Amino acid sequence: MPAPPPPPDREHDKENSIRPLLLRDDTNFASGRIAFFQYVGVGVVLYLLSGFWVLQVQSQDYYSDLAERNYIRSSPILAPRGKIMDRDGRVVVDNHSSFSLILSRESLRPEHLPPICEGLDINCDELQERLRRFDRTRPKHIPITIKEELNASQLSFVEAHSGQDTFPEMEIIQDHRRLYPREGVAAHVLGYTGEVSDAELNTAEFARYKQGDIIGKAGLERQYNEILMGTDGQRRVIVDNRGAERRTVDRKEAIAGKSVRLTLDLDLQAVAELSMQRRRGAVVALDPRNGEVLAMVSSPSFDPNKFAGRIRRNEWEEIRDNPDKPLMNRAVQAQLAPGSTFKPLIALAGLESGTIDDQTSVHCSGGASFYGRYFKCHSKNGHGNVSLRRSIQQSCDVYFYNLGNRLSIDRIAEYAEAAGLGKKTGIDIPHEAEGTVPSTRWKIRTFRQRWFAGETISVAIGQGALTVTPLQLAHAIGGLAMGGVWHKPHLVRDPAPQLEPPRRVKLDPDHVSQVISGMSAVVNEGGGTAVRAHLPGIEMCGKTGTAQIASNELLKARREAKRKPDDNTPEPDFRDNAWFVGFAPRNNPEIAVVALYEAGEHGDRAAPIVRDVIKAYFDKKNRKPGDTVMAAVRVQEPR
């Protein structure tokens, strides 16, 4: 009997049935892994290709520059600013060669800063703050200037420590520092230079500059910065891995700034400066025929050479905190009551409007009452019966009180504004002030109050709310002397400015002549308030002005007030300001000059200042060939 077949091996059959499935899963898993690595490989290749594209094509210049900087170092070649010369071509502002130290921020080590600061006498905290500002605004490869005008000991320190193993981040470059006249002559006109500040970089005027640039900060240096400022060059050298120079790659020379020729006459400027020594005030001389400013002085002055580099903090604080405000250009910024120098314009307004004629007479007994208040004349005993000419000659206040009262404030404002008061003259120097010409509209706009007729009485003699700058007064009286032709004042002659046509106001020549006749009597006839200004052979015309800066009531109250024994507060100087404005010759004037002598008390004390400037003008004009020229102002010698 045959043996029965073995029972079926179910486990084996199961294994045989599963094996194809497992093989299929293994194949799928392997192919998935292969596909994954293929995708990763493709991704890596694409990433490398994109990086190669960026490196070699898209940003080739950038990365080439980075690589180049590993062995090429750039140093700036600083461009000298253009010179500033007077009308005769004499140099007023020059440059002198010096050495400055720049610091490579790429190779700078923080531990090197303290010994560098100590060796160069630099405030380390201030330097670190400057470095932080530079790091925020400038690429790392651009060096920073940390010290200008190195002296002999500082040069020795740099040369001894700038080797490969000490402070390789230090490098000396040649610089050109500004050299201004001694004693602050014409400082407010010329201005000064300095490093552009963060605040200035945020303005449209200096938006194109960068941190560390030296720009004009004030005066003509600022006004004509674009012309005076040159274009820096560059020197590139190959350095080794220790920073030592091997050879020069190329050199791009700097382009010097263009020079500027002024309308100022150094001889007249020197005379005006000397006349204002130890006085507070201003002098302005201009040619009324074309608006050229011949001299401009503001006193006290300052030394712009201190600003040519980086001024020391203590020096800056001393100038800033000086109560006499030496940084203020009084010639264009002092807004003060003009006193009786305003009377020629009031007289002209009266004649032109038909309010008076040259025969109109007023009796002066030493004062007059208007609107319940008594207004005094400067002459306690009065002037008696005075006509227009004598009222100007002897500066009778009562005459002009009556004239102002008849004119009204708005008529006064009309002629004052026609002469250029109450607005900027447009001179080519920054920060000119406008002054104030009061009117009914002005008071409503400014104080939301109506104008009172009694206020006109004070304005008629150049007091009250009326204020002018010395430049405005010289411009106004100069245009009056020209018969109603006002040329825009300017300080630069070359490059030739784009001048506007002169402003003309139709005036009756007889009326102008009558006013000028009175101004001539002020200087050239007995009884005039400025006979000290008389010049033999030159018919000069002028007008004095004594302007209060505080009311009589306030002065009386202060005198009567009892001060505490321990009160060390300095007493304010309430003495009257002295003004004088003059021109010469009487017909076809060539020069108009105004002098403001703050706290001078009487207008006749300002008259000799104007006289000396006008005399210097005609002395120079009439100089014969071979005569010695007045000594020109010399620039400051390099330290």
Stockholm file with secondary structure:
# STOCKHOLM 1.0

chainA/1-639         MPAPPPPPDREHDKENSIRPLLLRDDTNFASGRIAFFQYVGVGVVLYLLSGFWVLQVQSQDYYSDLAERNYIRSSPILAPRGKIMDRDGRVVVDNHSSFSLILSRESLRPEHLPPICEGLDINCDELQERLRRFDRTRPKHIPITIKEELNASQLSFVEAHSGQDTFPEMEIIQDHRRLYPREGVAAHVLGYTGEVSDAELNTAEFARYKQGDIIGKAGLERQYNEILMGTDGQRRVIVDNRGAERRTVDRKEAIAGKSVRLTLDLDLQAVAELSMQRRRGAVVALDPRNGEVLAMVSSPSFDPNKFAGRIRRNEWEEIRDNPDKPLMNRAVQAQLAPGSTFKPLIALAGLESGTIDDQTSVHCSGGASFYGRYFKCHSKNGHGNVSLRRSIQQSCDVYFYNLGNRLSIDRIAEYAEAAGLGKKTGIDIPHEAEGTVPSTRWKIRTFRQRWFAGETISVAIGQGALTVTPLQLAHAIGGLAMGGVWHKPHLVRDPAPQLEPPRRVKLDPDHVSQVISGMSAVVNEGGGTAVRAHLPGIEMCGKTGTAQIASNELLKARREAKRKPDDNTPEPDFRDNAWFVGFAPRNNPEIAVVALYEAGEHGDRAAPIVRDVIKAYFDKKNRKPGDTVMAAVRVQEPR
#=GR chainA/1-639 SS CCCCCCCCCHHHHHHHHHHHHHHHHHHHHHHHHHHHHHHHHHHHHHHHHHHHHIIIIITHHHHHHHHHHTTEEEEEECCCCCCEECTTSCEEEEEEEEEEEEECSSSCCGGGHHHHHHHHTCCHHHHHHHHHHHHHHSCTTSCEEEECSCCHHHHHHHHHHCSTTSCTTEEEEEEEEEECBGGGTTHHHHCCEEECCHHHHTSGGGTTCCTTCEEECSHHHHHTHHHHCCBCEEEEEEECTTSCEEEEEEEECCBCCCCEEESCCHHHHHHHHHHTTTCCEEEEEECTTTCBEEEEEEESCCCGGGGSSCCCHHHHHHHHTCTTCTTSCHHHHCCBCCGGGGHHHHHHHHHHTTSCCTTCCEEESSEEEETTEEEECSSTTCCEEECHHHHHHTTCHHHHHHHHHHHCHHHHHHHHHHTTTTSCCCCSSSCCCCCBCCCHHHHHHHHSCCCCHHHHHHHTTTCTTCBBCHHHHHHHHHHHHTTSEECCCBSEEESCCCCCCCEECCCCHHHHHHHHHHHHHHHHSTTCTTGGGCBTTBCCEEEEEEECSSCHHHHHHHHHSCCCTTCCCCCCCCCCEEEEEEEESSSSCCEEEEEEETTCCSGGGTHHHHHHHHHHHHHHHTCCTTCCCCCCCCBCCCC
#=GC SS_cons         CCCCCCCCCHHHHHHHHHHHHHHHHHHHHHHHHHHHHHHHHHHHHHHHHHHHHIIIIITHHHHHHHHHHTTEEEEEECCCCCCEECTTSCEEEEEEEEEEEEECSSSCCGGGHHHHHHHHTCCHHHHHHHHHHHHHHSCTTSCEEEECSCCHHHHHHHHHHCSTTSCTTEEEEEEEEEECBGGGTTHHHHCCEEECCHHHHTSGGGTTCCTTCEEECSHHHHHTHHHHCCBCEEEEEEECTTSCEEEEEEEECCBCCCCEEESCCHHHHHHHHHHTTTCCEEEEEECTTTCBEEEEEEESCCCGGGGSSCCCHHHHHHHHTCTTCTTSCHHHHCCBCCGGGGHHHHHHHHHHTTSCCTTCCEEESSEEEETTEEEECSSTTCCEEECHHHHHHTTCHHHHHHHHHHHCHHHHHHHHHHTTTTSCCCCSSSCCCCCBCCCHHHHHHHHSCCCCHHHHHHHTTTCTTCBBCHHHHHHHHHHHHTTSEECCCBSEEESCCCCCCCEECCCCHHHHHHHHHHHHHHHHSTTCTTGGGCBTTBCCEEEEEEECSSCHHHHHHHHHSCCCTTCCCCCCCCCCEEEEEEEESSSSCCEEEEEEETTCCSGGGTHHHHHHHHHHHHHHHTCCTTCCCCCCCCBCCCC
//
